[in-house]
């Protein structure tokens, strides 16, 4: 029997996996430059953290969580998103008692039992950033800017930003009541009708065409905002405009989690088909209280690494998958004695900061040179018996086929000079 990766999951393998590492680093780089510190939380948490934090009425909690009972009889869930865990960690370690806002970024796996399709997986990777403990439109704008800079840093030009506000606990109840009244009159299935009573905003997020068709005249949250929320949202928008970030106001934009308040945003890409969102987030002023903490107004985002890769492919940014340079230098030893000496030489090159590999498995010159070509190396080092006797090695430029003899003692310095 041959094992396969579970349905809805996949393996990252070279050379594509190298791209993924580079994407994670590029998406996190702007947040790191803005003073966000790295946080890593467990991959599984107490189930109640997500039930309370993410929200009982969400699809994530009601249908999509990987939940199990551990050997101690505790209900444990693989994290379906990162924010609830980060807030739990901040509260547990008292970070909110120090300087505010607490600025953190993370990178890790999330798990949801979803209907598997392109761009939607059951195990996926996100880079996230959170700023906790301050209610300030400049903070919302900063985070949006950092995400936009992350995408721009990868060379993406087709990412569009959608922005909305969901109001606060003062003005949201009025909007909620108006929305419920509208939704109750529609022709909806039983499960959706139940959702109207628990969290009507989630119905607006329903992607089914037959539901969307009925939502045309739904009341908009922007028409029900209090003065403070209006002013807050205008400030976020004007800061984005002043920073040169293009965005579209989308009064229908709601996020799939219960904890969002005020600013909400999504980054979308038209090259991905039905799963167009590549990242998103918003303000979540009540989440800390939901999970038993003090008031801690916060804002954050999560960006999908696999969807970002798909967006880059759609823009032709990863056209040449095979040309990845695995190493800079490749050793070709001919004979037993040369093999031992090449092993030491390759080790010396690696310790000198170069990436190097060599031919393994007693291959002849032809087979070993083929390996050098496949490695993407710029230079091959050919070492035979005559070279050993002369304490030298043949340095071959694999682009020009030019070959020179170099003393063994000077190889590392000469190669470092070529790559500096």
C-alpha positions in Angstrom: 0.0 0.0 0.0 1.3 3.5 -0.9 0.3 6.3 1.4 -1.0 9.6 0.1 -1.4 13.1 1.7 -4.9 13.3 3.3 -7.6 14.8 1.1 -7.6 18.6 1.0 -3.8 18.8 1.9 -0.7 18.8 -0.2 3.1 18.7 0.1 5.4 21.6 -0.7 8.4 20.1 -2.5 11.5 21.7 -4.2 11.8 23.9 -6.1 8.3 25.2 -5.4 8.8 24.9 -1.6 11.7 27.5 -1.9 9.2 29.9 -3.3 6.9 29.4 -0.4 9.6 30.2 2.1 10.4 33.4 0.2 6.7 34.3 0.1 6.4 33.9 3.9 9.5 36.0 4.5 8.3 38.8 2.1 4.8 39.0 3.6 6.2 39.2 7.1 9.1 41.7 6.3 7.0 44.9 6.4 5.6 44.0 9.8 9.0 43.2 11.2 10.3 46.6 9.9 7.4 48.2 11.8 8.5 46.7 15.1 6.2 43.7 15.3 7.7 40.8 17.3 7.3 37.1 16.5 4.8 35.0 18.4 4.3 31.3 18.0 1.4 29.5 19.6 0.5 25.8 19.8 -1.1 24.2 16.8 -4.0 23.0 19.0 -5.9 24.7 21.8 -8.8 24.2 24.1 -11.9 23.9 21.9 -13.8 26.6 24.0 -11.2 29.2 22.9 -12.4 29.0 19.3 -16.1 28.4 20.1 -16.1 31.6 22.1 -13.6 33.7 20.2 -14.4 32.8 16.6 -18.2 32.4 17.3 -20.7 29.6 17.6 -22.6 30.8 14.5 -19.7 30.7 12.1 -19.2 27.9 9.6 -15.7 27.5 11.1 -17.1 26.5 14.5 -20.3 24.8 13.5 -18.9 22.7 10.6 -15.2 23.1 9.9 -13.1 22.5 13.0 -10.9 19.5 13.6 -11.9 18.7 17.1 -11.0 15.6 19.2 -10.8 14.4 22.8 -7.3 13.9 24.0 -6.1 11.1 26.4 -6.9 13.3 29.4 -10.5 13.6 28.3 -10.1 17.3 27.2 -11.7 18.7 24.0 -8.9 19.9 21.8 -9.1 21.7 18.4 -6.5 22.2 15.7 -6.4 26.0 15.2 -8.7 27.1 12.4 -7.2 30.7 12.5 -4.5 32.5 14.4 -6.0 35.6 16.1 -7.8 33.9 19.0 -4.6 32.0 19.9 -2.5 35.2 19.8 -5.0 37.1 22.1 -5.0 34.1 24.5 -1.2 34.2 24.6 -1.1 38.0 25.2 -3.5 37.6 28.1 -1.8 34.5 29.6 1.6 36.1 29.6 0.4 39.6 30.6 1.8 41.4 27.6 -1.1 43.8 27.7 0.2 45.1 31.1 3.2 46.6 29.3 3.5 49.1 26.5 0.5 49.3 24.2 -0.2 48.5 21.5 1.3 45.0 21.7 2.5 44.4 18.1 3.0 40.8 17.1 3.3 38.7 13.9 3.1 35.0 13.3 3.4 32.4 10.6 1.9 29.0 10.8 -0.5 26.2 9.8 -4.2 26.5 10.1 -6.8 23.6 9.8 -10.4 23.7 8.5 -12.5 20.8 7.3 -13.6 22.5 4.1 -14.8 21.3 0.7 -11.4 20.9 -1.0 -10.9 22.9 -4.2 -8.2 25.0 -5.8 -7.2 27.7 -3.3 -9.2 26.2 -0.5 -7.4 23.5 1.5 -7.9 21.7 4.8 -4.4 22.5 5.9 -3.1 25.9 4.9 -0.4 28.4 5.9 -0.9 32.0 6.9 1.3 34.9 7.8 -0.5 37.2 10.3 0.0 40.4 12.2 -1.9 41.8 15.2 -1.7 45.1 17.1 -3.5 44.8 20.5 -4.6 47.3 23.0 -5.2 50.6 21.1 -8.2 52.1 19.3 -6.6 54.3 16.7 -7.5 54.7 13.0 -3.7 55.1 12.3 -3.2 51.6 13.6 -5.8 50.2 11.2 -4.2 52.1 8.4 -0.7 50.9 9.4 -1.7 47.3 9.2 -3.5 47.6 5.9 -0.4 49.4 4.6 2.0 46.6 5.8 -0.1 43.9 4.1 -0.2 46.0 0.8 3.6 46.4 1.1 4.0 42.7 1.5 2.2 41.9 -1.7 4.0 44.7 -3.6 7.3 43.4 -2.3 6.6 40.1 -4.2 6.0 42.0 -7.4 2.2 41.4 -7.4 0.2 44.1 -9.2 -3.2 42.5 -9.4 -4.1 42.6 -5.7 -7.1 44.8 -5.0 -8.0 46.1 -1.6 -11.7 46.2 -0.4 -12.6 48.3 2.7 -15.7 48.5 4.8 -16.7 49.3 8.4 -19.0 47.1 10.6 -19.8 49.7 13.2 -19.4 49.4 17.0 -21.5 48.1 19.9 -23.4 51.4 19.9 -24.6 51.4 16.3 -24.4 47.8 15.4 -27.6 46.7 17.2 -29.8 49.1 15.2 -28.3 47.8 11.9 -28.6 44.2 13.1 -32.3 44.7 13.8 -32.9 46.3 10.4 -31.0 43.5 8.6 -32.9 40.8 10.5 -36.2 42.3 9.5 -35.1 42.4 5.8 -33.7 38.8 5.9 -36.7 37.2 7.6 -38.9 38.1 4.6 -36.6 36.2 2.2 -37.0 32.7 0.8 -34.1 31.0 2.6 -33.4 27.4 3.8 -33.7 26.4 7.4 -30.0 26.6 8.4 -29.8 30.1 6.9 -33.0 31.2 8.7 -31.4 30.0 12.0 -28.3 32.1 11.2 -30.5 35.3 10.8 -31.3 35.0 14.6 -27.8 34.3 15.8 -25.6 36.5 13.5 -27.4 38.1 10.5 -24.2 39.6 9.1 -23.0 36.1 8.3 -25.9 35.7 5.8 -24.4 38.6 3.8 -21.3 36.5 3.5 -23.2 33.6 1.9 -21.6 33.0 -1.5 -24.5 31.0 -3.1 -25.9 32.8 -6.1 -29.5 32.0 -5.1 -28.9 33.8 -1.7 -26.9 36.7 -3.2 -29.7 37.4 -5.7 -32.1 38.0 -2.9 -29.7 40.3 -1.0 -29.8 43.1 -3.6 -31.9 45.5 -1.4 -30.4 44.6 1.9 -29.8 47.5 4.3 -26.2 48.7 4.4 -24.2 49.1 7.6 -22.8 52.5 6.3 -26.4 53.9 6.6 -26.6 53.0 10.3 -23.2 54.2 11.6 -23.0 56.4 14.7 -21.0 59.7 14.4 -17.9 58.2 16.1 -17.8 55.2 13.7 -18.3 57.5 10.7 -15.4 59.8 11.8 -13.2 56.8 12.6 -13.8 55.2 9.2 -13.1 58.5 7.3 -9.8 58.9 9.1 -8.7 55.3 8.1 -9.7 56.0 4.5 -7.9 59.4 4.4 -4.7 57.9 5.9 -4.8 55.2 3.2 -5.3 57.7 0.5 -2.5 59.9 1.8 -0.2 56.9 1.8 -0.9 56.2 -1.8 -2.8 52.9 -1.2 -5.7 52.4 -3.7 -8.8 50.8 -2.3 -12.5 50.2 -3.1 -15.3 50.9 -0.7 -17.3 47.7 -0.4 -20.4 48.2 1.8 -21.2 44.5 1.5 -17.9 43.3 2.8 -18.2 41.3 6.0 -15.6 38.8 7.3 -16.4 35.2 8.3 -15.6 35.6 12.0 -17.9 37.0 14.7 -15.3 39.1 16.5 -14.9 41.9 13.9 -15.9 45.5 14.6 -15.4 48.7 12.7 -12.7 48.5 10.0 -12.8 45.4 7.9 -10.8 44.7 4.8 -10.0 42.1 2.2 -7.3 41.7 -0.4 -8.6 40.0 -3.5 -7.0 38.8 -6.8 -8.9 38.1 -10.0 -6.6 35.3 -11.2 -7.7 32.8 -8.6 -11.3 31.9 -9.7 -13.9 31.4 -7.0 -11.5 31.7 -4.1 -10.4 35.3 -4.9 -9.4 36.4 -1.4 -5.6 36.3 -0.8 -5.8 37.9 2.7 -7.8 40.1 5.0 -8.6 41.2 8.5 -10.0 44.0 10.5 -10.6 45.5 13.9 -11.8 43.2 16.8 -12.4 45.3 19.8 -14.5 42.8 21.8 -12.5 39.6 21.3 -10.5 39.8 24.5 -13.6 40.1 26.6 -15.2 37.2 24.7 -12.4 34.9 26.0 -12.4 36.2 29.5 -9.9 39.1 29.3 -10.1 42.8 29.9 -11.1 45.3 27.2 -8.3 45.2 24.6 -9.3 47.0 21.3 -7.2 45.4 18.6 -6.7 45.1 14.8 -5.0 42.5 12.6 -4.8 40.5 9.4 -4.0 37.1 8.1 -2.5 36.6 4.6 -2.8 33.2 2.8 0.6 31.9 1.7 -0.7 29.2 -0.8 -3.2 31.7 -2.3 -0.5 34.3 -2.7 1.6 31.7 -4.6 -1.4 31.0 -6.9 -1.8 34.8 -7.5 1.9 35.0 -8.4 1.6 32.1 -10.8 -1.5 33.8 -12.3 0.6 36.9 -13.0 3.4 34.9 -14.5 5.8 35.8 -11.7 6.9 32.2 -11.2 7.0 31.1 -14.9 10.4 29.4 -14.7 10.1 26.8 -12.0 13.1 24.7 -13.1 15.7 27.4 -13.1 16.0 27.6 -9.3 19.6 27.6 -8.2 19.9 24.9 -5.5 23.6 25.5 -4.9 26.4 27.8 -6.1 29.2 25.2 -6.4 29.1 21.5 -7.2 32.0 19.1 -6.5 32.9 16.4 -9.1 35.5 14.0 -7.5 37.1 11.2 -9.7 38.3 8.3 -7.6 38.3 7.3 -3.9 41.1 9.7 -2.7 39.5 12.6 -4.5 36.1 11.8 -3.0 37.5 12.1 0.5 39.3 15.4 -0.3 36.2 16.8 -2.1 34.1 16.0 1.0 36.4 18.2 3.1 36.5 20.9 0.5 32.7 21.1 0.2 32.5 21.3 4.0 35.0 24.2 4.0 33.0 26.0 1.3 29.8 25.7 3.2 31.4 27.0 6.4 32.7 29.9 4.4 29.1 30.9 3.6 28.7 29.4 0.1 26.1 26.9 -0.9 27.7 23.7 -2.1 27.0 20.1 -3.0 28.9 17.2 -4.6 28.4 14.0 -6.5 27.5 11.0 -4.3 27.4 7.3 -5.2 30.6 6.7 -7.2 29.4 8.3 -10.5 31.8 8.7 -13.4 32.7 12.1 -14.9 29.7 12.2 -17.3 27.1 11.3 -14.6 28.6 13.7 -12.1 28.7 16.6 -14.6 25.0 15.9 -15.3 24.4 16.3 -11.6 26.3 19.6 -11.6 24.0 20.9 -14.4 20.9 19.8 -12.6 22.0 21.5 -9.3 21.8 24.9 -10.9 25.4 25.6 -9.8 27.4 28.3 -11.5 30.7 26.5 -10.9 31.8 22.9 -10.9 35.0 21.8 -9.1 36.6 18.8 -10.8 39.1 16.9 -8.7 41.1 13.9 -10.2 44.3 12.1 -9.1 46.6 14.4 -11.1 44.9 17.4 -9.4 45.5 15.9 -6.0 49.2 15.4 -6.7 49.4 19.1 -7.7 47.3 20.2 -4.7 44.9 21.9 -7.2 41.4 21.6 -8.5 39.8 22.4 -11.9 37.3 25.3 -11.6 34.7 25.1 -14.4 32.3 27.9 -15.1 29.2 26.1 -16.1 27.8 29.1 -18.1 30.8 29.7 -20.3 32.5 26.2 -20.0 35.7 28.1 -19.2 38.0 26.0 -17.0 41.0 27.2 -14.8 43.3 25.4 -12.4 43.1 26.8 -8.8 45.3 25.8 -5.8 43.1 23.9 -3.2 44.1 26.2 -0.4 42.7 29.2 -2.3 39.4 27.8 -3.7 37.2 29.2 -0.9 38.6 32.7 -1.2 38.5 32.7 -5.0 34.8 31.5 -5.1 33.8 33.9 -2.4 35.2 36.7 -4.5 33.2 35.5 -7.5 29.9 35.6 -5.6 30.4 38.8 -3.6 
